[in-house]
Amino acid sequence: MDWLKSILSSILFIILFSSSAFCYSVGATPLVSNFGTISKGETITKYIFLSTNSREDIVLNTGYIQPHYNVFMDEMTAEKYMYDPNEISLEDISSWISIKKDIKFSSSSSINIPVPKEYHLNPNSVIPVKITVPYDAEPGIHIMSISMSAKFAKTIGQPAVRLAALTRPSIIFRVPGKVSVNGEITQMSGQRVDDTSVNINYYLKNTGTITVLYKFVSMKIYDQYDDIIFETEGLGDGIISPTKTFAKTTVWNSRKKIEDGKYKVKIAIDARGKKIYKTGYIIVTSDISPTGMMVSGIIDDDKDSILSKDVSTQKCGIYWFWVIFASVLITMFYYHKEEYAQKDELLKIFIACIIVFFILNYLYCFLI
């Protein structure tokens, strides 16, 4: 059978002109290293230990790579490796790191560097990692990972099939200093696009001390009666360094014409679980040009002022207390007079006081 002869011939060719097909692995220990605290201006060099099952010499190419931050934000991971996930800075530290490249070793290689007893291994090589923390570094937890790719030193007689299993070691260290996470929307404006669309432009400034991923959670727009006329969620995110500002635009689309006027806009932002609210007022005009105004500072939801009709309603609600209080005082005054000592008379006085003060309160709220 011709096809069977072809298969056998191929197998024989592989055996004669290459080494045996096999799988090799390169492991790094520890997989996650906590280098502790490194002060600003300090330089340290530490080692990641390597092991392999390859009998041939391997050339390992290494380099800096950003870690999977979501993994290290996990509280269980943070507890295991002893750091506070809320202090993780996303600052780019690639320029701080120096890693030896093209490391040649095999399963028969050995090193003359002392290995901590808790690792329980005889490594075949090491990756020297040099970290130099600049004087302007952000405080907090910094994390990096090391990328690894391997190739065989030989160019002749290589295996026909080689499957590599490589790990990605990570390093954690802390730069001392006060860590704070905060932000503020410094500007807000409305820019009409057409009759039914307005761009809401706003600028978020990082007022904290570390680089953070901010999530723009939601936006609500209110009319002059404090009724929600537009609401949207999941507005994206942005990584912002301290003192830097991030520009963001959200489109307000309406099924009907957006009338000219003043509108309240409330934006919610999440910074590592900390909620930041901003309430501002935009002015929409007929012109297709940027207009608007903003309210300075961050206004909490619970302390928000409301517009026109609702301002009156809020005042009336406050003055109801004084209506009841004044009525009770007057009733108690008449209670000590004999001619008004009867319960029926006191009840009439109390009801009359309520009616009079209600009318005065109504006049104050809605007519003044």
Kinemage of the C-alpha trace (Angstrom):
@kinemage 1
@onewidth
@group {chain A} dominant
@subgroup {mainchain}
@vectorlist {calphas} color= white
{ca met a 1} P 0.000 0.000 0.000
{ca asp a 2} L 1.578 3.228 -1.198
{ca trp a 3} L 0.131 5.454 1.530
{ca leu a 4} L 1.501 3.171 4.281
{ca lys a 5} L 4.954 3.208 2.700
{ca ser a 6} L 4.841 7.016 2.614
{ca ile a 7} L 4.031 7.234 6.306
{ca leu a 8} L 6.785 4.791 7.278
{ca ser a 9} L 9.276 6.646 5.109
{ca ser a 10} L 8.385 9.946 6.768
{ca ile a 11} L 8.843 8.480 10.238
{ca leu a 12} L 12.215 7.017 9.249
{ca phe a 13} L 13.285 10.400 7.826
{ca ile a 14} L 12.448 12.125 11.107
{ca ile a 15} L 14.392 9.563 13.127
{ca leu a 16} L 17.476 9.764 10.900
{ca phe a 17} L 17.715 13.524 10.412
{ca ser a 18} L 16.540 14.904 13.725
{ca ser a 19} L 16.579 14.268 17.423
{ca ser a 20} L 13.592 12.601 18.973
{ca ala a 21} L 10.395 14.635 19.148
{ca phe a 22} L 9.781 15.795 22.701
{ca cys a 23} L 8.288 18.379 24.976
{ca tyr a 24} L 10.333 20.653 27.226
{ca ser a 25} L 9.497 23.087 29.970
{ca val a 26} L 11.089 26.100 31.625
{ca gly a 27} L 9.906 26.934 35.117
{ca ala a 28} L 10.562 30.036 37.199
{ca thr a 29} L 10.749 30.110 40.996
{ca pro a 30} L 9.173 31.882 42.715
{ca leu a 31} L 6.323 32.494 40.328
{ca val a 32} L 5.409 35.669 42.242
{ca ser a 33} L 8.146 37.481 44.167
{ca asn a 34} L 7.604 40.238 46.713
{ca phe a 35} L 10.786 42.322 46.761
{ca gly a 36} L 9.530 44.390 49.693
{ca thr a 37} L 10.091 48.156 49.942
{ca ile a 38} L 12.437 49.961 47.551
{ca ser a 39} L 13.051 53.618 48.368
{ca lys a 40} L 13.161 56.395 45.789
{ca gly a 41} L 16.631 56.676 44.283
{ca glu a 42} L 17.536 53.122 45.349
{ca thr a 43} L 18.788 50.348 43.040
{ca ile a 44} L 18.525 46.643 43.861
{ca thr a 45} L 19.287 43.408 41.998
{ca lys a 46} L 17.512 40.159 42.769
{ca tyr a 47} L 17.132 36.799 41.062
{ca ile a 48} L 14.441 34.620 39.582
{ca phe a 49} L 15.546 30.948 39.554
{ca leu a 50} L 15.078 28.816 36.420
{ca ser a 51} L 14.720 25.063 35.925
{ca thr a 52} L 14.312 22.996 32.749
{ca asn a 53} L 14.028 19.380 31.648
{ca ser a 54} L 15.772 20.026 28.331
{ca arg a 55} L 19.025 18.111 27.858
{ca glu a 56} L 19.973 20.445 25.044
{ca asp a 57} L 21.119 23.994 25.626
{ca ile a 58} L 18.257 26.477 25.574
{ca val a 59} L 18.635 30.176 24.908
{ca leu a 60} L 15.997 32.005 26.917
{ca asn a 61} L 15.058 35.481 25.768
{ca thr a 62} L 13.496 37.577 28.532
{ca gly a 63} L 11.995 41.043 28.807
{ca tyr a 64} L 9.667 43.322 30.741
{ca ile a 65} L 5.927 42.941 30.188
{ca gln a 66} L 2.917 44.476 31.904
{ca pro a 67} L 1.247 42.131 34.397
{ca his a 68} L -2.375 41.038 34.422
{ca tyr a 69} L -3.502 43.677 36.918
{ca asn a 70} L -6.927 42.094 37.403
{ca val a 71} L -5.272 39.072 38.999
{ca phe a 72} L -3.355 41.193 41.491
{ca met a 73} L -6.411 43.286 42.401
{ca asp a 74} L -7.931 40.143 43.914
{ca glu a 75} L -7.980 40.282 47.719
{ca met a 76} L -6.991 36.620 48.130
{ca thr a 77} L -3.920 37.130 45.922
{ca ala a 78} L -3.033 40.291 47.841
{ca glu a 79} L -3.341 38.503 51.170
{ca lys a 80} L -1.150 35.637 49.994
{ca tyr a 81} L 1.663 37.908 48.824
{ca met a 82} L 1.193 40.505 51.584
{ca tyr a 83} L 0.274 43.789 49.929
{ca asp a 84} L -2.713 46.152 49.814
{ca pro a 85} L -4.500 45.956 46.422
{ca asn a 86} L -5.881 49.481 46.917
{ca glu a 87} L -2.312 50.809 46.781
{ca ile a 88} L -1.491 49.356 43.347
{ca ser a 89} L -0.183 52.028 40.993
{ca leu a 90} L -0.558 51.575 37.232
{ca glu a 91} L 2.439 53.810 36.569
{ca asp a 92} L 4.633 52.704 33.639
{ca ile a 93} L 7.804 51.302 35.242
{ca ser a 94} L 9.386 49.720 32.152
{ca ser a 95} L 12.246 52.261 32.217
{ca trp a 96} L 13.088 51.246 35.802
{ca ile a 97} L 13.732 47.598 34.909
{ca ser a 98} L 16.849 45.953 33.532
{ca ile a 99} L 16.655 42.212 32.786
{ca lys a 100} L 19.417 40.001 31.384
{ca lys a 101} L 18.540 38.634 27.951
{ca asp a 102} L 19.665 35.502 26.073
{ca ile a 103} L 20.275 33.194 29.037
{ca lys a 104} L 21.820 29.882 27.932
{ca phe a 105} L 21.334 26.762 30.050
{ca ser a 106} L 20.166 23.122 30.093
{ca ser a 107} L 19.071 20.524 32.627
{ca ser a 108} L 22.720 19.778 33.450
{ca ser a 109} L 23.573 23.427 34.207
{ca ser a 110} L 24.080 24.687 37.738
{ca ile a 111} L 24.540 28.029 39.482
{ca asn a 112} L 26.801 29.331 42.251
{ca ile a 113} L 24.220 31.687 43.760
{ca pro a 114} L 22.742 30.698 47.147
{ca val a 115} L 19.168 29.439 46.874
{ca pro a 116} L 16.709 30.103 49.723
{ca lys a 117} L 15.941 26.858 51.531
{ca glu a 118} L 12.181 27.331 51.245
{ca tyr a 119} L 12.373 26.902 47.439
{ca his a 120} L 13.489 23.235 47.687
{ca leu a 121} L 15.083 23.050 44.244
{ca asn a 122} L 18.386 22.930 42.377
{ca pro a 123} L 17.965 25.583 39.673
{ca asn a 124} L 19.774 25.436 36.354
{ca ser a 125} L 20.071 29.194 35.853
{ca val a 126} L 18.836 32.601 37.063
{ca ile a 127} L 17.321 35.783 35.664
{ca pro a 128} L 19.021 38.804 37.249
{ca val a 129} L 16.445 41.607 37.676
{ca lys a 130} L 17.762 45.093 38.365
{ca ile a 131} L 15.282 47.720 39.584
{ca thr a 132} L 16.170 51.414 39.845
{ca val a 133} L 13.423 53.516 41.416
{ca pro a 134} L 13.568 57.176 40.285
{ca tyr a 135} L 13.179 60.070 42.720
{ca asp a 136} L 9.873 61.103 41.116
{ca ala a 137} L 8.320 57.626 41.392
{ca glu a 138} L 4.749 57.315 42.597
{ca pro a 139} L 4.251 55.762 46.020
{ca gly a 140} L 2.423 52.487 46.477
{ca ile a 141} L 2.573 48.966 45.074
{ca his a 142} L 4.229 48.403 41.681
{ca ile a 143} L 3.975 45.144 39.755
{ca met a 144} L 5.829 43.797 36.723
{ca ser a 145} L 6.013 40.523 34.823
{ca ile a 146} L 8.792 38.877 32.817
{ca ser a 147} L 8.122 37.504 29.342
{ca met a 148} L 10.055 34.409 28.286
{ca ser a 149} L 10.618 32.816 24.894
{ca ala a 150} L 13.047 29.932 24.286
{ca lys a 151} L 14.940 28.491 21.373
{ca phe a 152} L 17.589 25.771 21.051
{ca ala a 153} L 21.228 26.770 20.797
{ca lys a 154} L 21.831 24.229 18.008
{ca thr a 155} L 20.776 24.874 14.434
{ca ile a 156} L 21.326 21.322 13.106
{ca gly a 157} L 19.549 18.175 14.190
{ca gln a 158} L 16.808 19.979 16.095
{ca pro a 159} L 13.729 18.008 17.129
{ca ala a 160} L 10.977 17.791 14.558
{ca val a 161} L 8.323 18.549 17.153
{ca arg a 162} L 9.054 20.643 20.269
{ca leu a 163} L 6.349 21.832 22.599
{ca ala a 164} L 7.438 24.473 25.086
{ca ala a 165} L 5.831 25.121 28.462
{ca leu a 166} L 6.979 28.488 29.804
{ca thr a 167} L 5.864 30.337 32.910
{ca arg a 168} L 5.545 34.108 33.375
{ca pro a 169} L 7.056 35.196 36.703
{ca ser a 170} L 5.863 38.414 38.344
{ca ile a 171} L 7.493 40.803 40.801
{ca ile a 172} L 5.849 43.013 43.426
{ca phe a 173} L 7.525 45.850 45.316
{ca arg a 174} L 6.467 48.928 47.234
{ca val a 175} L 7.668 52.519 46.995
{ca pro a 176} L 7.164 54.326 50.332
{ca gly a 177} L 4.897 57.370 50.549
{ca lys a 178} L 1.305 58.392 51.131
{ca val a 179} L -1.157 56.719 48.753
{ca ser a 180} L -4.470 58.373 47.939
{ca val a 181} L -7.064 57.686 45.257
{ca asn a 182} L -9.269 60.596 44.232
{ca gly a 183} L -10.484 62.574 41.252
{ca glu a 184} L -12.436 65.643 40.242
{ca ile a 185} L -14.307 66.693 37.129
{ca thr a 186} L -12.916 70.158 36.493
{ca gln a 187} L -14.949 71.201 33.458
{ca met a 188} L -18.269 70.348 31.862
{ca ser a 189} L -19.945 71.732 28.757
{ca gly a 190} L -22.619 70.975 26.181
{ca gln a 191} L -22.047 71.097 22.428
{ca arg a 192} L -25.074 70.812 20.164
{ca val a 193} L -24.638 68.446 17.239
{ca asp a 194} L -28.141 68.733 15.767
{ca asp a 195} L -31.727 69.127 16.951
{ca thr a 196} L -31.757 65.789 18.790
{ca ser a 197} L -28.110 65.354 19.814
{ca val a 198} L -25.778 67.142 22.223
{ca asn a 199} L -22.207 66.196 23.108
{ca ile a 200} L -21.549 66.381 26.853
{ca asn a 201} L -17.830 67.139 27.277
{ca tyr a 202} L -16.174 66.758 30.663
{ca tyr a 203} L -12.644 66.516 32.022
{ca leu a 204} L -11.573 64.251 34.882
{ca lys a 205} L -8.444 65.227 36.836
{ca asn a 206} L -6.563 62.714 38.977
{ca thr a 207} L -6.176 64.489 42.327
{ca gly a 208} L -4.650 61.438 44.028
{ca thr a 209} L -1.026 60.321 44.271
{ca ile a 210} L -1.017 57.169 42.079
{ca thr a 211} L -1.990 56.260 38.514
{ca val a 212} L -5.474 54.741 38.567
{ca leu a 213} L -7.999 53.193 36.194
{ca tyr a 214} L -11.169 55.293 36.460
{ca lys a 215} L -14.493 53.824 35.360
{ca phe a 216} L -17.134 56.214 34.064
{ca val a 217} L -20.204 54.557 35.537
{ca ser a 218} L -23.230 56.622 34.547
{ca met a 219} L -24.636 59.947 33.422
{ca lys a 220} L -28.063 61.426 34.173
{ca ile a 221} L -29.544 64.592 32.710
{ca tyr a 222} L -32.431 66.432 34.391
{ca asp a 223} L -34.881 69.062 33.202
{ca gln a 224} L -35.806 72.196 35.150
{ca tyr a 225} L -38.246 70.188 37.298
{ca asp a 226} L -35.549 67.713 38.336
{ca asp a 227} L -37.044 64.920 36.208
{ca ile a 228} L -34.593 62.540 34.505
{ca ile a 229} L -34.805 62.977 30.728
{ca phe a 230} L -31.676 61.031 29.755
{ca glu a 231} L -29.737 58.253 31.455
{ca thr a 232} L -26.904 56.013 30.296
{ca glu a 233} L -24.423 53.617 31.938
{ca gly a 234} L -21.092 51.967 31.143
{ca leu a 235} L -19.339 54.973 29.629
{ca gly a 236} L -15.899 53.366 29.408
{ca asp a 237} L -12.747 53.918 31.426
{ca gly a 238} L -9.412 55.684 31.387
{ca ile a 239} L -6.006 55.373 33.052
{ca ile a 240} L -4.939 58.732 34.484
{ca ser a 241} L -1.670 59.741 36.157
{ca pro a 242} L -1.587 62.126 39.141
{ca thr a 243} L -2.297 65.808 38.246
{ca lys a 244} L -3.192 64.752 34.676
{ca thr a 245} L -6.588 65.317 33.046
{ca phe a 246} L -8.602 62.928 30.896
{ca ala a 247} L -11.084 64.305 28.339
{ca lys a 248} L -14.338 62.397 27.887
{ca thr a 249} L -17.385 62.916 25.677
{ca thr a 250} L -20.796 61.291 26.041
{ca val a 251} L -23.497 61.821 23.420
{ca trp a 252} L -26.971 62.808 24.600
{ca asn a 253} L -29.403 61.470 22.033
{ca ser a 254} L -33.114 62.211 22.185
{ca arg a 255} L -36.079 61.014 20.124
{ca lys a 256} L -37.466 64.515 20.077
{ca lys a 257} L -35.920 67.938 19.730
{ca ile a 258} L -33.685 69.032 22.604
{ca glu a 259} L -34.904 72.480 23.512
{ca asp a 260} L -32.530 75.320 24.280
{ca gly a 261} L -32.058 75.899 27.975
{ca lys a 262} L -30.226 74.972 31.146
{ca tyr a 263} L -29.938 71.311 32.135
{ca lys a 264} L -28.498 69.586 35.171
{ca val a 265} L -25.991 66.808 34.481
{ca lys a 266} L -24.919 64.263 37.092
{ca ile a 267} L -21.936 61.988 36.434
{ca ala a 268} L -20.847 59.014 38.564
{ca ile a 269} L -17.266 57.702 38.464
{ca asp a 270} L -15.674 54.719 40.183
{ca ala a 271} L -12.054 54.826 41.336
{ca arg a 272} L -11.076 51.550 43.011
{ca gly a 273} L -14.520 51.286 44.606
{ca lys a 274} L -14.571 54.930 45.665
{ca lys a 275} L -17.580 56.715 44.191
{ca ile a 276} L -17.009 60.204 42.809
{ca tyr a 277} L -20.039 62.292 41.860
{ca lys a 278} L -20.173 65.485 39.871
{ca thr a 279} L -23.191 67.690 39.285
{ca gly a 280} L -22.948 70.513 36.785
{ca tyr a 281} L -25.175 72.630 34.577
{ca ile a 282} L -24.902 72.916 30.829
{ca ile a 283} L -26.542 75.521 28.619
{ca val a 284} L -27.793 74.242 25.276
{ca thr a 285} L -28.253 76.857 22.574
{ca ser a 286} L -29.385 76.722 18.968
{ca asp a 287} L -25.849 77.365 17.757
{ca ile a 288} L -23.763 74.375 16.704
{ca ser a 289} L -20.887 75.465 18.962
{ca pro a 290} L -19.498 74.583 22.401
{ca thr a 291} L -21.322 76.317 25.232
{ca gly a 292} L -22.009 75.548 28.829
{ca met a 293} L -21.005 76.162 32.387
{ca met a 294} L -19.849 74.042 35.245
{ca val a 295} L -20.263 73.931 38.992
{ca ser a 296} L -16.963 73.831 40.858
{ca gly a 297} L -16.169 70.977 43.231
{ca ile a 298} L -17.633 67.520 43.665
{ca ile a 299} L -21.214 67.553 44.916
{ca asp a 300} L -22.396 64.459 46.726
{ca asp a 301} L -25.755 62.944 45.746
{ca asp a 302} L -27.179 63.504 49.219
{ca lys a 303} L -26.261 67.189 49.216
{ca asp a 304} L -27.387 68.008 45.708
{ca ser a 305} L -29.392 71.145 45.124
{ca ile a 306} L -32.412 70.791 42.835
{ca leu a 307} L -33.980 73.188 40.405
{ca ser a 308} L -36.992 75.545 40.181
{ca lys a 309} L -40.233 73.898 41.338
{ca asp a 310} L -38.462 71.359 43.505
{ca val a 311} L -36.599 74.084 45.399
{ca ser a 312} L -39.963 75.367 46.609
{ca thr a 313} L -41.098 71.875 47.509
{ca gln a 314} L -37.942 71.344 49.535
{ca lys a 315} L -38.466 74.610 51.467
{ca cys a 316} L -42.116 73.755 52.141
{ca gly a 317} L -41.102 70.412 53.544
{ca ile a 318} L -38.703 72.100 55.958
{ca tyr a 319} L -41.276 74.649 57.141
{ca trp a 320} L -43.907 71.975 57.901
{ca phe a 321} L -41.988 71.278 61.091
{ca trp a 322} L -42.450 74.864 62.210
{ca val a 323} L -46.157 74.733 61.305
{ca ile a 324} L -46.730 71.819 63.682
{ca phe a 325} L -44.407 73.216 66.341
{ca ala a 326} L -46.063 76.659 66.422
{ca ser a 327} L -49.546 75.121 66.501
{ca val a 328} L -48.662 72.965 69.499
{ca leu a 329} L -47.234 75.968 71.379
{ca ile a 330} L -50.354 78.066 70.851
{ca thr a 331} L -52.609 75.165 71.902
{ca met a 332} L -50.562 74.655 75.075
{ca phe a 333} L -50.915 78.387 75.834
{ca tyr a 334} L -54.730 78.174 75.725
{ca tyr a 335} L -54.700 74.944 77.740
{ca his a 336} L -53.985 76.931 80.932
{ca lys a 337} L -57.076 79.132 80.499
{ca glu a 338} L -60.266 77.747 82.023
{ca glu a 339} L -62.584 78.733 79.186
{ca tyr a 340} L -60.469 76.708 76.746
{ca ala a 341} L -59.734 73.755 78.996
{ca gln a 342} L -62.200 71.443 77.255
{ca lys a 343} L -60.661 68.966 74.784
{ca asp a 344} L -63.067 69.980 72.036
{ca glu a 345} L -62.052 73.625 72.317
{ca leu a 346} L -58.349 72.784 72.303
{ca leu a 347} L -58.791 70.580 69.228
{ca lys a 348} L -60.528 73.434 67.397
{ca ile a 349} L -57.691 75.800 68.309
{ca phe a 350} L -55.065 73.288 67.136
{ca ile a 351} L -56.833 72.702 63.791
{ca ala a 352} L -57.273 76.438 63.280
{ca cys a 353} L -53.551 77.000 63.892
{ca ile a 354} L -52.653 74.283 61.404
{ca ile a 355} L -54.858 75.869 58.724
{ca val a 356} L -53.536 79.398 59.304
{ca phe a 357} L -49.878 78.372 59.299
{ca phe a 358} L -50.413 76.156 56.243
{ca ile a 359} L -51.816 79.125 54.339
{ca leu a 360} L -48.898 81.314 55.400
{ca asn a 361} L -46.431 78.581 54.418
{ca tyr a 362} L -48.116 78.184 51.018
{ca leu a 363} L -47.904 81.921 50.396
{ca tyr a 364} L -44.218 81.907 51.323
{ca cys a 365} L -43.314 78.929 49.136
{ca phe a 366} L -45.254 79.617 45.991
{ca leu a 367} L -46.080 83.289 45.840
{ca ile a 368} L -43.026 85.045 47.257
